[in-house]
Amino acid sequence: MKLSKRITGLTGGGSDGWDVFNRARAMIAAGTPVIELTQGEHDIRTAPAILDEMHRVAKAGNTGYSPVHGTPALRDAIAARVTARTGVPTTRDNVAITPGGQPALFASHSTACDPGDTALFIDPYYATYPGTIRGVGAVPRAVAARPDHGFQPLEADIAAAADGARSLLINTPNNPTGVVYTEATLTGIARACRDHDLWLISDEVYDTQVWTGTHLSPRALPGMADRTLVIGSMSKSHAMTGSRVGWVVGPAEAIRHLVNLSTHTTYGVPGFIQDAALFALNQGPALEAQVAAPFLRRRAIAAGVLNGVNAVTSVPCDGAMYVMLDIRATAMTGEAFANALLDAEKIAVMPGESFGRAAAGHLRVAMTVDDATFEDALRRLVAFAEARLAGKPVEISA
């Protein structure tokens, strides 16, 4: 039987960007120890108190169907959180709960785009973005945020790509670069969206991981509340990646229709998981800071290791749980470097090419192992790069 073009074309006929990750996992499965600096997965687990609450609520019987658009209490809590953080009045009518941030991205593009519409996204990008756009039948079009501009997207580049487009997807704090978009950048993005009548889909799942500067939600900018869909999640802020709780915040009319999509796809998030998410949110900023603290420490470790190094330089890490390394001085592609590093040192990192053309010659390093292991792995990566820079042969360990 013939499969649909939509399902077979999700990756655009090429790699899904996870080749090095998958190769590292295969090595581990075969018994080879590998230091994984690939996936944005916390090395701490969900706080025991959150799991205790999840267990208590499930045992108490909240295991049946839950409201498809989310429980009123959780939607109220998210609305209050958004209002407090952004200054934009938000109610439960502006919030729909989804099974994680990825379904929120899919739902938002389904809300903004019809089949055949062009959907813009910023390159570098999280690896699922183009496939998500293809999955709703839209056509992805990348807008490069270039290294020589600090990976800050330019209004002029967005405007030049906007002809015929319906939406623009951005992500700040940014995965993979660790860049936090400035107010000037976001003002330009907002102006381009207004001038070209674009929906703005703003992925803000790292909003609690800002190391320098401040996070500004573009929904708070003039004229943007009615054309912005904000993606949020418990995954990064509360180390609840496996619990699959996310949300979309947007205009009430858009949310009403988005709920209809959930009725015909996910049919909601289990009630006991939503109650645990509500419990987690009610712990306040202290828990969020505790979850974020290891990445702030490792950011400082990375800065120390990379100080004075010529073969590897760091993109300024202003947010998120990654450090983006520029290895173009080695004359290697990110993909070639990542594969060679995995073979030689049994250290797995993500090549920049997994995240788009603009990140070619870079590596994304997840700061997701304990401090000592992270520092050791980064020093070995630097030594490997310096050997390549010096033209020395690289020995492949057994």
C-alpha positions in Angstrom: 0.0 0.0 0.0 1.1 3.5 -0.8 1.9 5.8 2.2 0.9 9.4 2.3 3.3 12.1 1.0 2.8 13.9 4.3 4.1 11.1 6.5 6.9 10.0 4.2 8.0 13.6 3.6 8.3 14.8 7.1 12.1 15.1 7.0 12.1 16.6 3.5 13.8 13.5 2.1 16.9 13.9 4.1 18.2 13.1 7.6 16.1 14.0 10.7 19.2 15.5 12.3 19.6 12.8 15.0 22.2 10.5 13.3 25.0 11.1 15.7 22.6 10.7 18.7 21.3 7.5 17.3 24.8 6.2 16.6 25.8 7.0 20.2 22.8 5.2 21.6 23.6 2.1 19.5 27.2 2.1 20.9 25.8 2.3 24.5 23.4 -0.5 23.8 26.3 -2.6 22.6 28.2 -2.0 25.8 30.5 0.9 24.9 30.4 3.7 27.5 29.7 7.1 25.9 29.4 10.5 27.5 26.1 11.9 26.1 26.0 15.7 25.6 23.3 15.4 22.9 19.8 15.6 24.3 18.2 18.4 26.4 17.5 16.0 29.2 18.2 17.0 32.8 20.7 14.9 34.7 18.4 15.3 37.8 15.0 13.7 37.8 11.6 15.2 38.5 11.5 16.4 42.2 10.2 13.6 44.5 7.5 15.8 45.9 6.0 16.3 42.4 6.0 12.5 41.8 4.5 11.9 45.3 1.6 14.3 44.4 1.2 12.5 41.0 1.0 9.2 42.8 -1.4 10.5 45.4 -3.8 12.0 42.9 -3.7 8.9 40.7 -4.3 6.6 43.7 -7.2 8.9 44.7 -8.9 8.1 41.4 -8.1 10.9 39.0 -7.2 8.4 36.2 -10.2 8.9 33.9 -10.9 11.3 31.1 -9.9 14.9 31.8 -11.1 18.1 30.1 -9.5 18.1 26.6 -8.4 21.7 26.9 -7.0 21.2 30.4 -8.3 21.4 33.9 -9.6 24.8 34.9 -7.2 25.0 37.8 -4.1 24.3 35.7 -5.2 26.8 33.0 -5.8 29.4 35.7 -2.3 28.8 37.2 -0.6 29.1 33.8 -2.7 32.3 32.9 -1.6 33.8 36.2 2.0 32.9 35.6 2.0 34.4 32.1 0.3 37.6 33.4 2.8 38.0 36.1 5.8 37.4 33.9 4.8 39.3 30.8 2.3 42.0 32.0 -0.2 40.8 29.4 -3.7 40.1 30.9 -4.3 36.4 30.4 -7.1 34.1 31.5 -7.9 30.5 31.2 -9.7 31.2 27.9 -6.3 32.1 26.5 -4.7 28.7 27.5 -5.0 25.2 26.1 -3.1 22.3 27.7 -1.2 19.9 25.4 0.8 16.7 25.9 4.1 18.6 25.8 5.7 21.4 23.8 6.0 19.4 20.6 2.2 18.8 20.2 1.8 22.5 21.1 4.0 23.4 18.1 1.9 21.1 15.9 -1.3 22.6 17.2 -0.1 26.2 16.7 0.9 25.6 13.1 -2.4 23.8 12.5 -4.1 26.9 13.9 -2.1 29.4 11.8 -1.6 27.6 8.5 -3.7 25.9 5.8 -2.2 23.1 3.6 0.1 24.7 1.1 0.7 27.9 3.1 4.3 28.9 3.7 5.5 28.9 7.3 8.7 30.8 8.2 11.2 29.6 10.9 14.5 30.8 12.1 17.7 28.9 11.2 19.4 27.6 13.5 16.3 25.8 14.7 15.3 22.9 16.9 15.5 19.8 14.8 11.7 19.1 14.7 10.7 22.5 13.4 10.6 21.8 9.6 9.0 18.4 10.0 6.3 19.9 12.2 5.5 22.4 9.6 5.4 19.7 6.9 3.2 17.6 9.2 0.4 20.2 9.0 0.7 20.4 5.2 2.5 23.7 5.2 5.7 24.5 3.4 8.7 25.4 5.6 10.9 28.4 4.6 14.1 29.1 6.6 15.3 32.6 7.6 18.9 32.5 8.5 20.2 34.1 11.7 23.9 34.3 10.9 26.9 33.8 13.2 28.3 37.2 12.3 25.1 38.8 13.8 25.4 36.8 17.0 22.6 34.5 15.7 20.1 37.3 16.2 17.5 37.3 13.3 17.3 40.5 11.3 14.0 42.2 10.5 15.1 42.8 6.9 15.8 39.1 6.4 12.3 38.1 7.8 10.7 40.8 5.6 12.5 39.5 2.5 11.2 36.0 3.1 7.7 37.0 4.1 6.0 37.1 0.7 3.1 34.7 0.7 3.9 33.4 4.2 1.3 32.9 7.0 3.4 32.4 10.1 6.8 32.8 11.7 8.3 30.5 14.3 10.9 31.8 16.7 12.6 30.4 19.8 14.1 32.4 22.6 16.0 31.5 24.7 17.2 29.6 21.7 17.9 26.0 21.2 20.5 25.2 19.8 22.5 28.5 20.2 21.9 29.5 23.8 21.2 33.1 22.4 18.5 35.2 24.1 16.9 37.5 21.5 17.3 41.2 22.4 14.5 43.7 22.7 15.7 45.3 19.5 15.6 41.9 17.7 12.1 41.1 19.0 10.8 44.6 18.2 12.0 44.1 14.6 10.4 40.6 14.5 7.1 42.0 15.8 7.2 44.8 13.2 7.8 42.3 10.4 4.9 40.2 11.6 2.5 43.2 11.7 3.7 44.6 8.3 3.3 41.2 6.6 0.3 40.0 8.5 2.0 36.9 10.0 1.1 34.8 12.9 4.0 34.7 15.3 4.6 31.3 17.0 6.9 31.9 19.9 8.5 28.9 21.5 9.4 30.0 25.0 10.0 26.6 26.8 13.4 27.9 28.1 12.0 31.1 29.7 13.2 30.1 33.2 16.8 29.5 31.9 18.1 33.0 31.3 21.7 33.7 32.4 22.3 37.2 31.1 19.8 39.8 30.1 16.0 39.3 30.4 13.4 37.2 28.6 10.9 39.3 26.7 7.8 37.5 25.4 6.9 39.1 22.0 3.2 38.7 22.9 3.8 41.7 25.3 4.9 44.0 22.4 2.4 46.5 20.9 -0.2 44.9 18.5 1.1 41.4 19.1 -1.3 39.8 21.6 -3.9 39.1 18.9 -1.4 37.5 16.5 0.9 35.5 18.8 0.7 31.9 19.9 3.1 31.2 22.8 4.5 27.6 23.4 5.2 26.7 27.0 6.1 23.5 28.8 6.9 21.9 32.2 9.7 19.9 30.6 12.6 22.3 31.0 11.4 24.5 33.8 10.5 21.7 36.2 12.5 18.7 34.9 9.3 17.0 33.8 10.3 15.9 30.3 8.6 12.6 30.5 5.3 13.8 32.0 4.4 15.6 28.7 2.7 18.7 29.9 2.7 21.8 27.6 0.5 24.6 26.6 -0.4 27.2 24.0 -1.3 30.7 25.0 -3.1 32.9 22.5 -6.2 34.7 21.5 -9.4 33.2 22.9 -10.9 32.5 19.5 -7.8 30.7 18.4 -7.7 28.6 21.6 -11.4 27.6 21.1 -10.6 26.1 17.7 -7.3 24.6 18.9 -9.3 22.7 21.5 -11.3 21.2 18.6 -8.0 19.9 17.2 -7.1 18.3 20.5 -10.5 16.6 20.6 -9.7 14.9 17.3 -6.0 14.1 18.1 -4.6 13.8 21.6 -7.9 14.0 23.6 -6.1 15.7 26.4 -3.5 15.1 29.1 -4.2 12.7 32.1 -5.7 14.4 35.0 -3.3 13.1 37.6 -0.4 14.5 35.5 -2.1 17.9 35.2 -2.6 18.0 39.0 1.1 17.2 39.5 1.9 20.0 37.1 -0.3 22.4 39.1 1.5 21.3 42.3 4.8 22.0 40.6 3.8 25.4 39.5 2.6 26.3 42.9 6.1 25.6 44.3 7.0 29.0 42.8 10.2 30.4 41.4 12.4 28.6 44.0 11.9 25.2 42.4 12.5 26.6 38.9 15.7 28.2 40.0 16.8 24.9 41.6 16.2 23.0 38.3 18.1 25.7 36.4 21.1 26.0 38.7 23.2 23.1 37.3 23.2 24.7 33.9 24.3 28.1 35.2 27.2 26.4 37.0 28.2 24.5 33.9 28.0 27.6 31.8 30.7 29.0 34.1 32.7 25.8 33.8 32.5 26.0 30.0 33.7 29.6 30.0 36.7 28.6 32.1 37.7 25.6 29.9 37.3 27.7 26.7 39.2 30.8 27.9 42.1 31.4 25.6 41.3 28.5 23.3 41.8 29.1 19.5 40.5 25.9 18.0 37.1 26.3 19.7 35.1 29.4 20.5 31.8 29.7 22.2 28.7 31.5 21.0 27.7 33.7 24.0 25.5 31.4 26.2 22.8 33.7 27.5 20.2 31.1 28.2 19.0 27.5 27.9 20.9 24.3 28.7 23.4 24.2 25.8 26.6 25.8 24.8 27.2 26.3 21.1 30.8 25.9 19.9 32.3 27.3 16.7 34.8 24.7 15.4 35.3 26.2 11.9 38.9 26.9 12.7 39.5 23.1 12.4 38.3 23.2 8.8 35.9 20.4 9.7 32.1 20.3 9.4 30.2 19.9 12.6 29.0 16.6 11.4 32.5 15.3 10.6 33.8 16.6 13.9 31.0 15.1 16.0 31.4 11.7 14.4 35.2 11.7 14.7 34.9 12.9 18.4 32.5 10.0 19.1 34.9 7.5 17.6 38.0 8.9 19.2 36.8 10.0 22.6 33.4 8.3 23.1 31.8 11.8 23.6 28.6 12.5 21.8 27.6 16.0 20.8 25.2 17.3 18.2 26.6 18.7 15.0 25.4 22.2 14.1 24.2 21.0 10.7 21.4 19.1 12.6 19.9 22.5 13.3 20.2 24.1 9.9 22.7 25.6 7.4 23.3 28.7 9.6 24.9 26.5 12.3 27.3 24.6 10.0 30.7 24.3 11.5 29.3 24.4 15.0 28.5 21.9 17.7 25.7 22.0 20.2 26.9 20.7 23.6 24.2 19.9 26.1 25.2 20.7 29.7 23.4 17.7 31.0 25.9 15.6 32.9 27.4 16.1 36.3 29.9 19.0 36.7 33.1 16.9 36.8 32.1 14.7 33.8 31.1 17.8 31.8 34.4 19.6 32.5 36.4 16.5 31.6 34.4 15.9 28.4 34.8 19.6 27.3 38.5 19.5 28.0 38.9 16.4 25.9 36.8 18.0 23.1 39.1 21.1 23.2 42.2 18.9 23.0 40.7 17.0 20.1 40.0 20.2 18.3 43.5 21.6 19.0 45.0 18.5 17.6 43.1 18.9 14.4 44.0 22.6 14.2 47.7 21.7 14.6 47.4 19.0 11.9 48.3 16.2 14.3 47.0 12.7 13.7 44.1 11.8 15.9 44.3 8.4 17.5 41.1 6.4 17.6 40.7 4.6 20.9 39.6 0.9 20.9 
